Amino acid sequence: MEFIDLKAQYRALQPSIDARIKKVLDHGQYIMGPEVAELEEKLAAYTGSRHCITCSSGTEALLMSMMALGIGPGDEVITTPFTFAATAEMIVLVGATPVFVDIEDGTCLMDAAIIEAKITPRTKAIMPVSLYGQVCDMDAINALAARHGNIPVIEDAAQSFGASYSGPGGVSRKSCNLSTIGCTSFFPSKPLGCYGDGGALFTNDDALAKALREIRVHGQERRYYHTRVGVGGRMDTLQCAVVLAKLERFDWEIERRLEVGARYTALLGGLVNGARPVTVLADRDSVFAQYTLLVPNREQFQAELASRKVPTAVHYPIPLYRQPAYQALCPAPSFPVSEALSAQVVSLPMHADLDIATQDFIVDACSQACAA
Ligand SMILES: *Cc1c(COP(=O)(O)O)cnc(C)c1O
């Protein structure tokens, strides 16, 4: 059994993927070829954003977003400690300081209700993470940012491309188009993946889009004329071609992810001994980059599933304030929810091609593991 079955996806899309790759090999424009602009147009339209700028990874997208906003030494960026390290890593790399805010019980998302206490005159961005494929309370975060002098909001949407959010009484909008800049990743196992590294930035701000396009190619305004310090941050044409082919059935994949996730939740809602699925709130959906349970006796649970050949994974076992590279930033950490839930989270196999029989087998294994 695969945790994420990328081979089944390739079999389903093989003619398109092979043809798209061959086309690039034929025209030979491996860097900034026509597929790059084609993909950016399609992704912008998908999210409803004015601009999409592809880049070399989700990590690079986060770095570029802060470079474009001029964030650097002395600045603070508010984010969650319960995320993949890249989020805080890029804040530190631009010379700024990550300021952590604890998560909500249930969703595992940064708790918008306790952000305000962490805002200072040095706060230069708020960086919510759309963990597991579900976005945070973006309306509340945007309103808070607006009240405090229009602090930019950067969505780390590496796990949530394709997710929808309406907020209380709002219209449905897409992840990546919910804030100043949205950053996503096309790492192979993400909801929309390529066959290597790739990422994208989204914004409705023309000046930021121009800055991001320059930063992507060493701060060049035109060839060999460098108006700012940038990076080598392009996504290569072949990877754009792979994503273009994958877009052909992406709507179907998102529908399947929602169905598989809803079915897991329905079947796993009655788990015993305190085990429960991560909550998805009513005003949004999750594209389930991970389908995650909260299980008090995680080690035993994982061993039981492994004995039935069901692969599991932990996202993430150690919150960032306890990681050797970041703990000095938080001399007296107080994040009780992150602390408790990092010991409980465990993710199950999840992908668009997961069939009902396999899912039933996984659910049965979970029920037995919780009852044991
Ligand atoms: C995957 C991921 C990233 C980094 O994306 P890459 O494309 O692997 O660089 C950043 N943040 C989060 C939350 C992620 O899950």
The ligand as a Tripos MOL2 file, in Angstrom:
@<TRIPOS>MOLECULE
LIG
   15    15     1     0     0
SMALL
NO_CHARGES

@<TRIPOS>ATOM
      1 C1          6.2700   21.5210    1.6540 C.3       1 LIG1
      2 C2          6.1810   22.7230    2.4700 C.ar      1 LIG1
      3 C3          7.0190   23.8350    2.2720 C.ar      1 LIG1
      4 C4          8.1830   23.8210    1.3330 C.3       1 LIG1
      5 O1          7.8900   23.4980    0.0200 O.3       1 LIG1
      6 P1          9.0650   22.9280   -0.9160 P.3       1 LIG1
      7 O2          8.4930   22.9920   -2.2890 O.co2     1 LIG1
      8 O3          9.3430   21.5290   -0.4660 O.co2     1 LIG1
      9 O4         10.2350   23.8020   -0.7560 O.co2     1 LIG1
     10 C5          6.7990   24.9750    3.0240 C.ar      1 LIG1
     11 N1          5.8250   25.0270    3.9460 N.ar      1 LIG1
     12 C6          5.0140   23.9730    4.1880 C.ar      1 LIG1
     13 C7          3.9380   24.1110    5.1990 C.3       1 LIG1
     14 C8          5.1750   22.7840    3.4710 C.ar      1 LIG1
     15 O5          4.3760   21.7480    3.7200 O.3       1 LIG1
@<TRIPOS>BOND
     1     1     2 1
     2     2     3 ar
     3     2    14 ar
     4     3     4 1
     5     3    10 ar
     6     4     5 1
     7     5     6 1
     8     6     7 2
     9     6     8 1
    10     6     9 1
    11    10    11 ar
    12    11    12 ar
    13    12    13 1
    14    12    14 ar
    15    14    15 1
@<TRIPOS>SUBSTRUCTURE
     1 LIG1         1 GROUP 0 **** ****
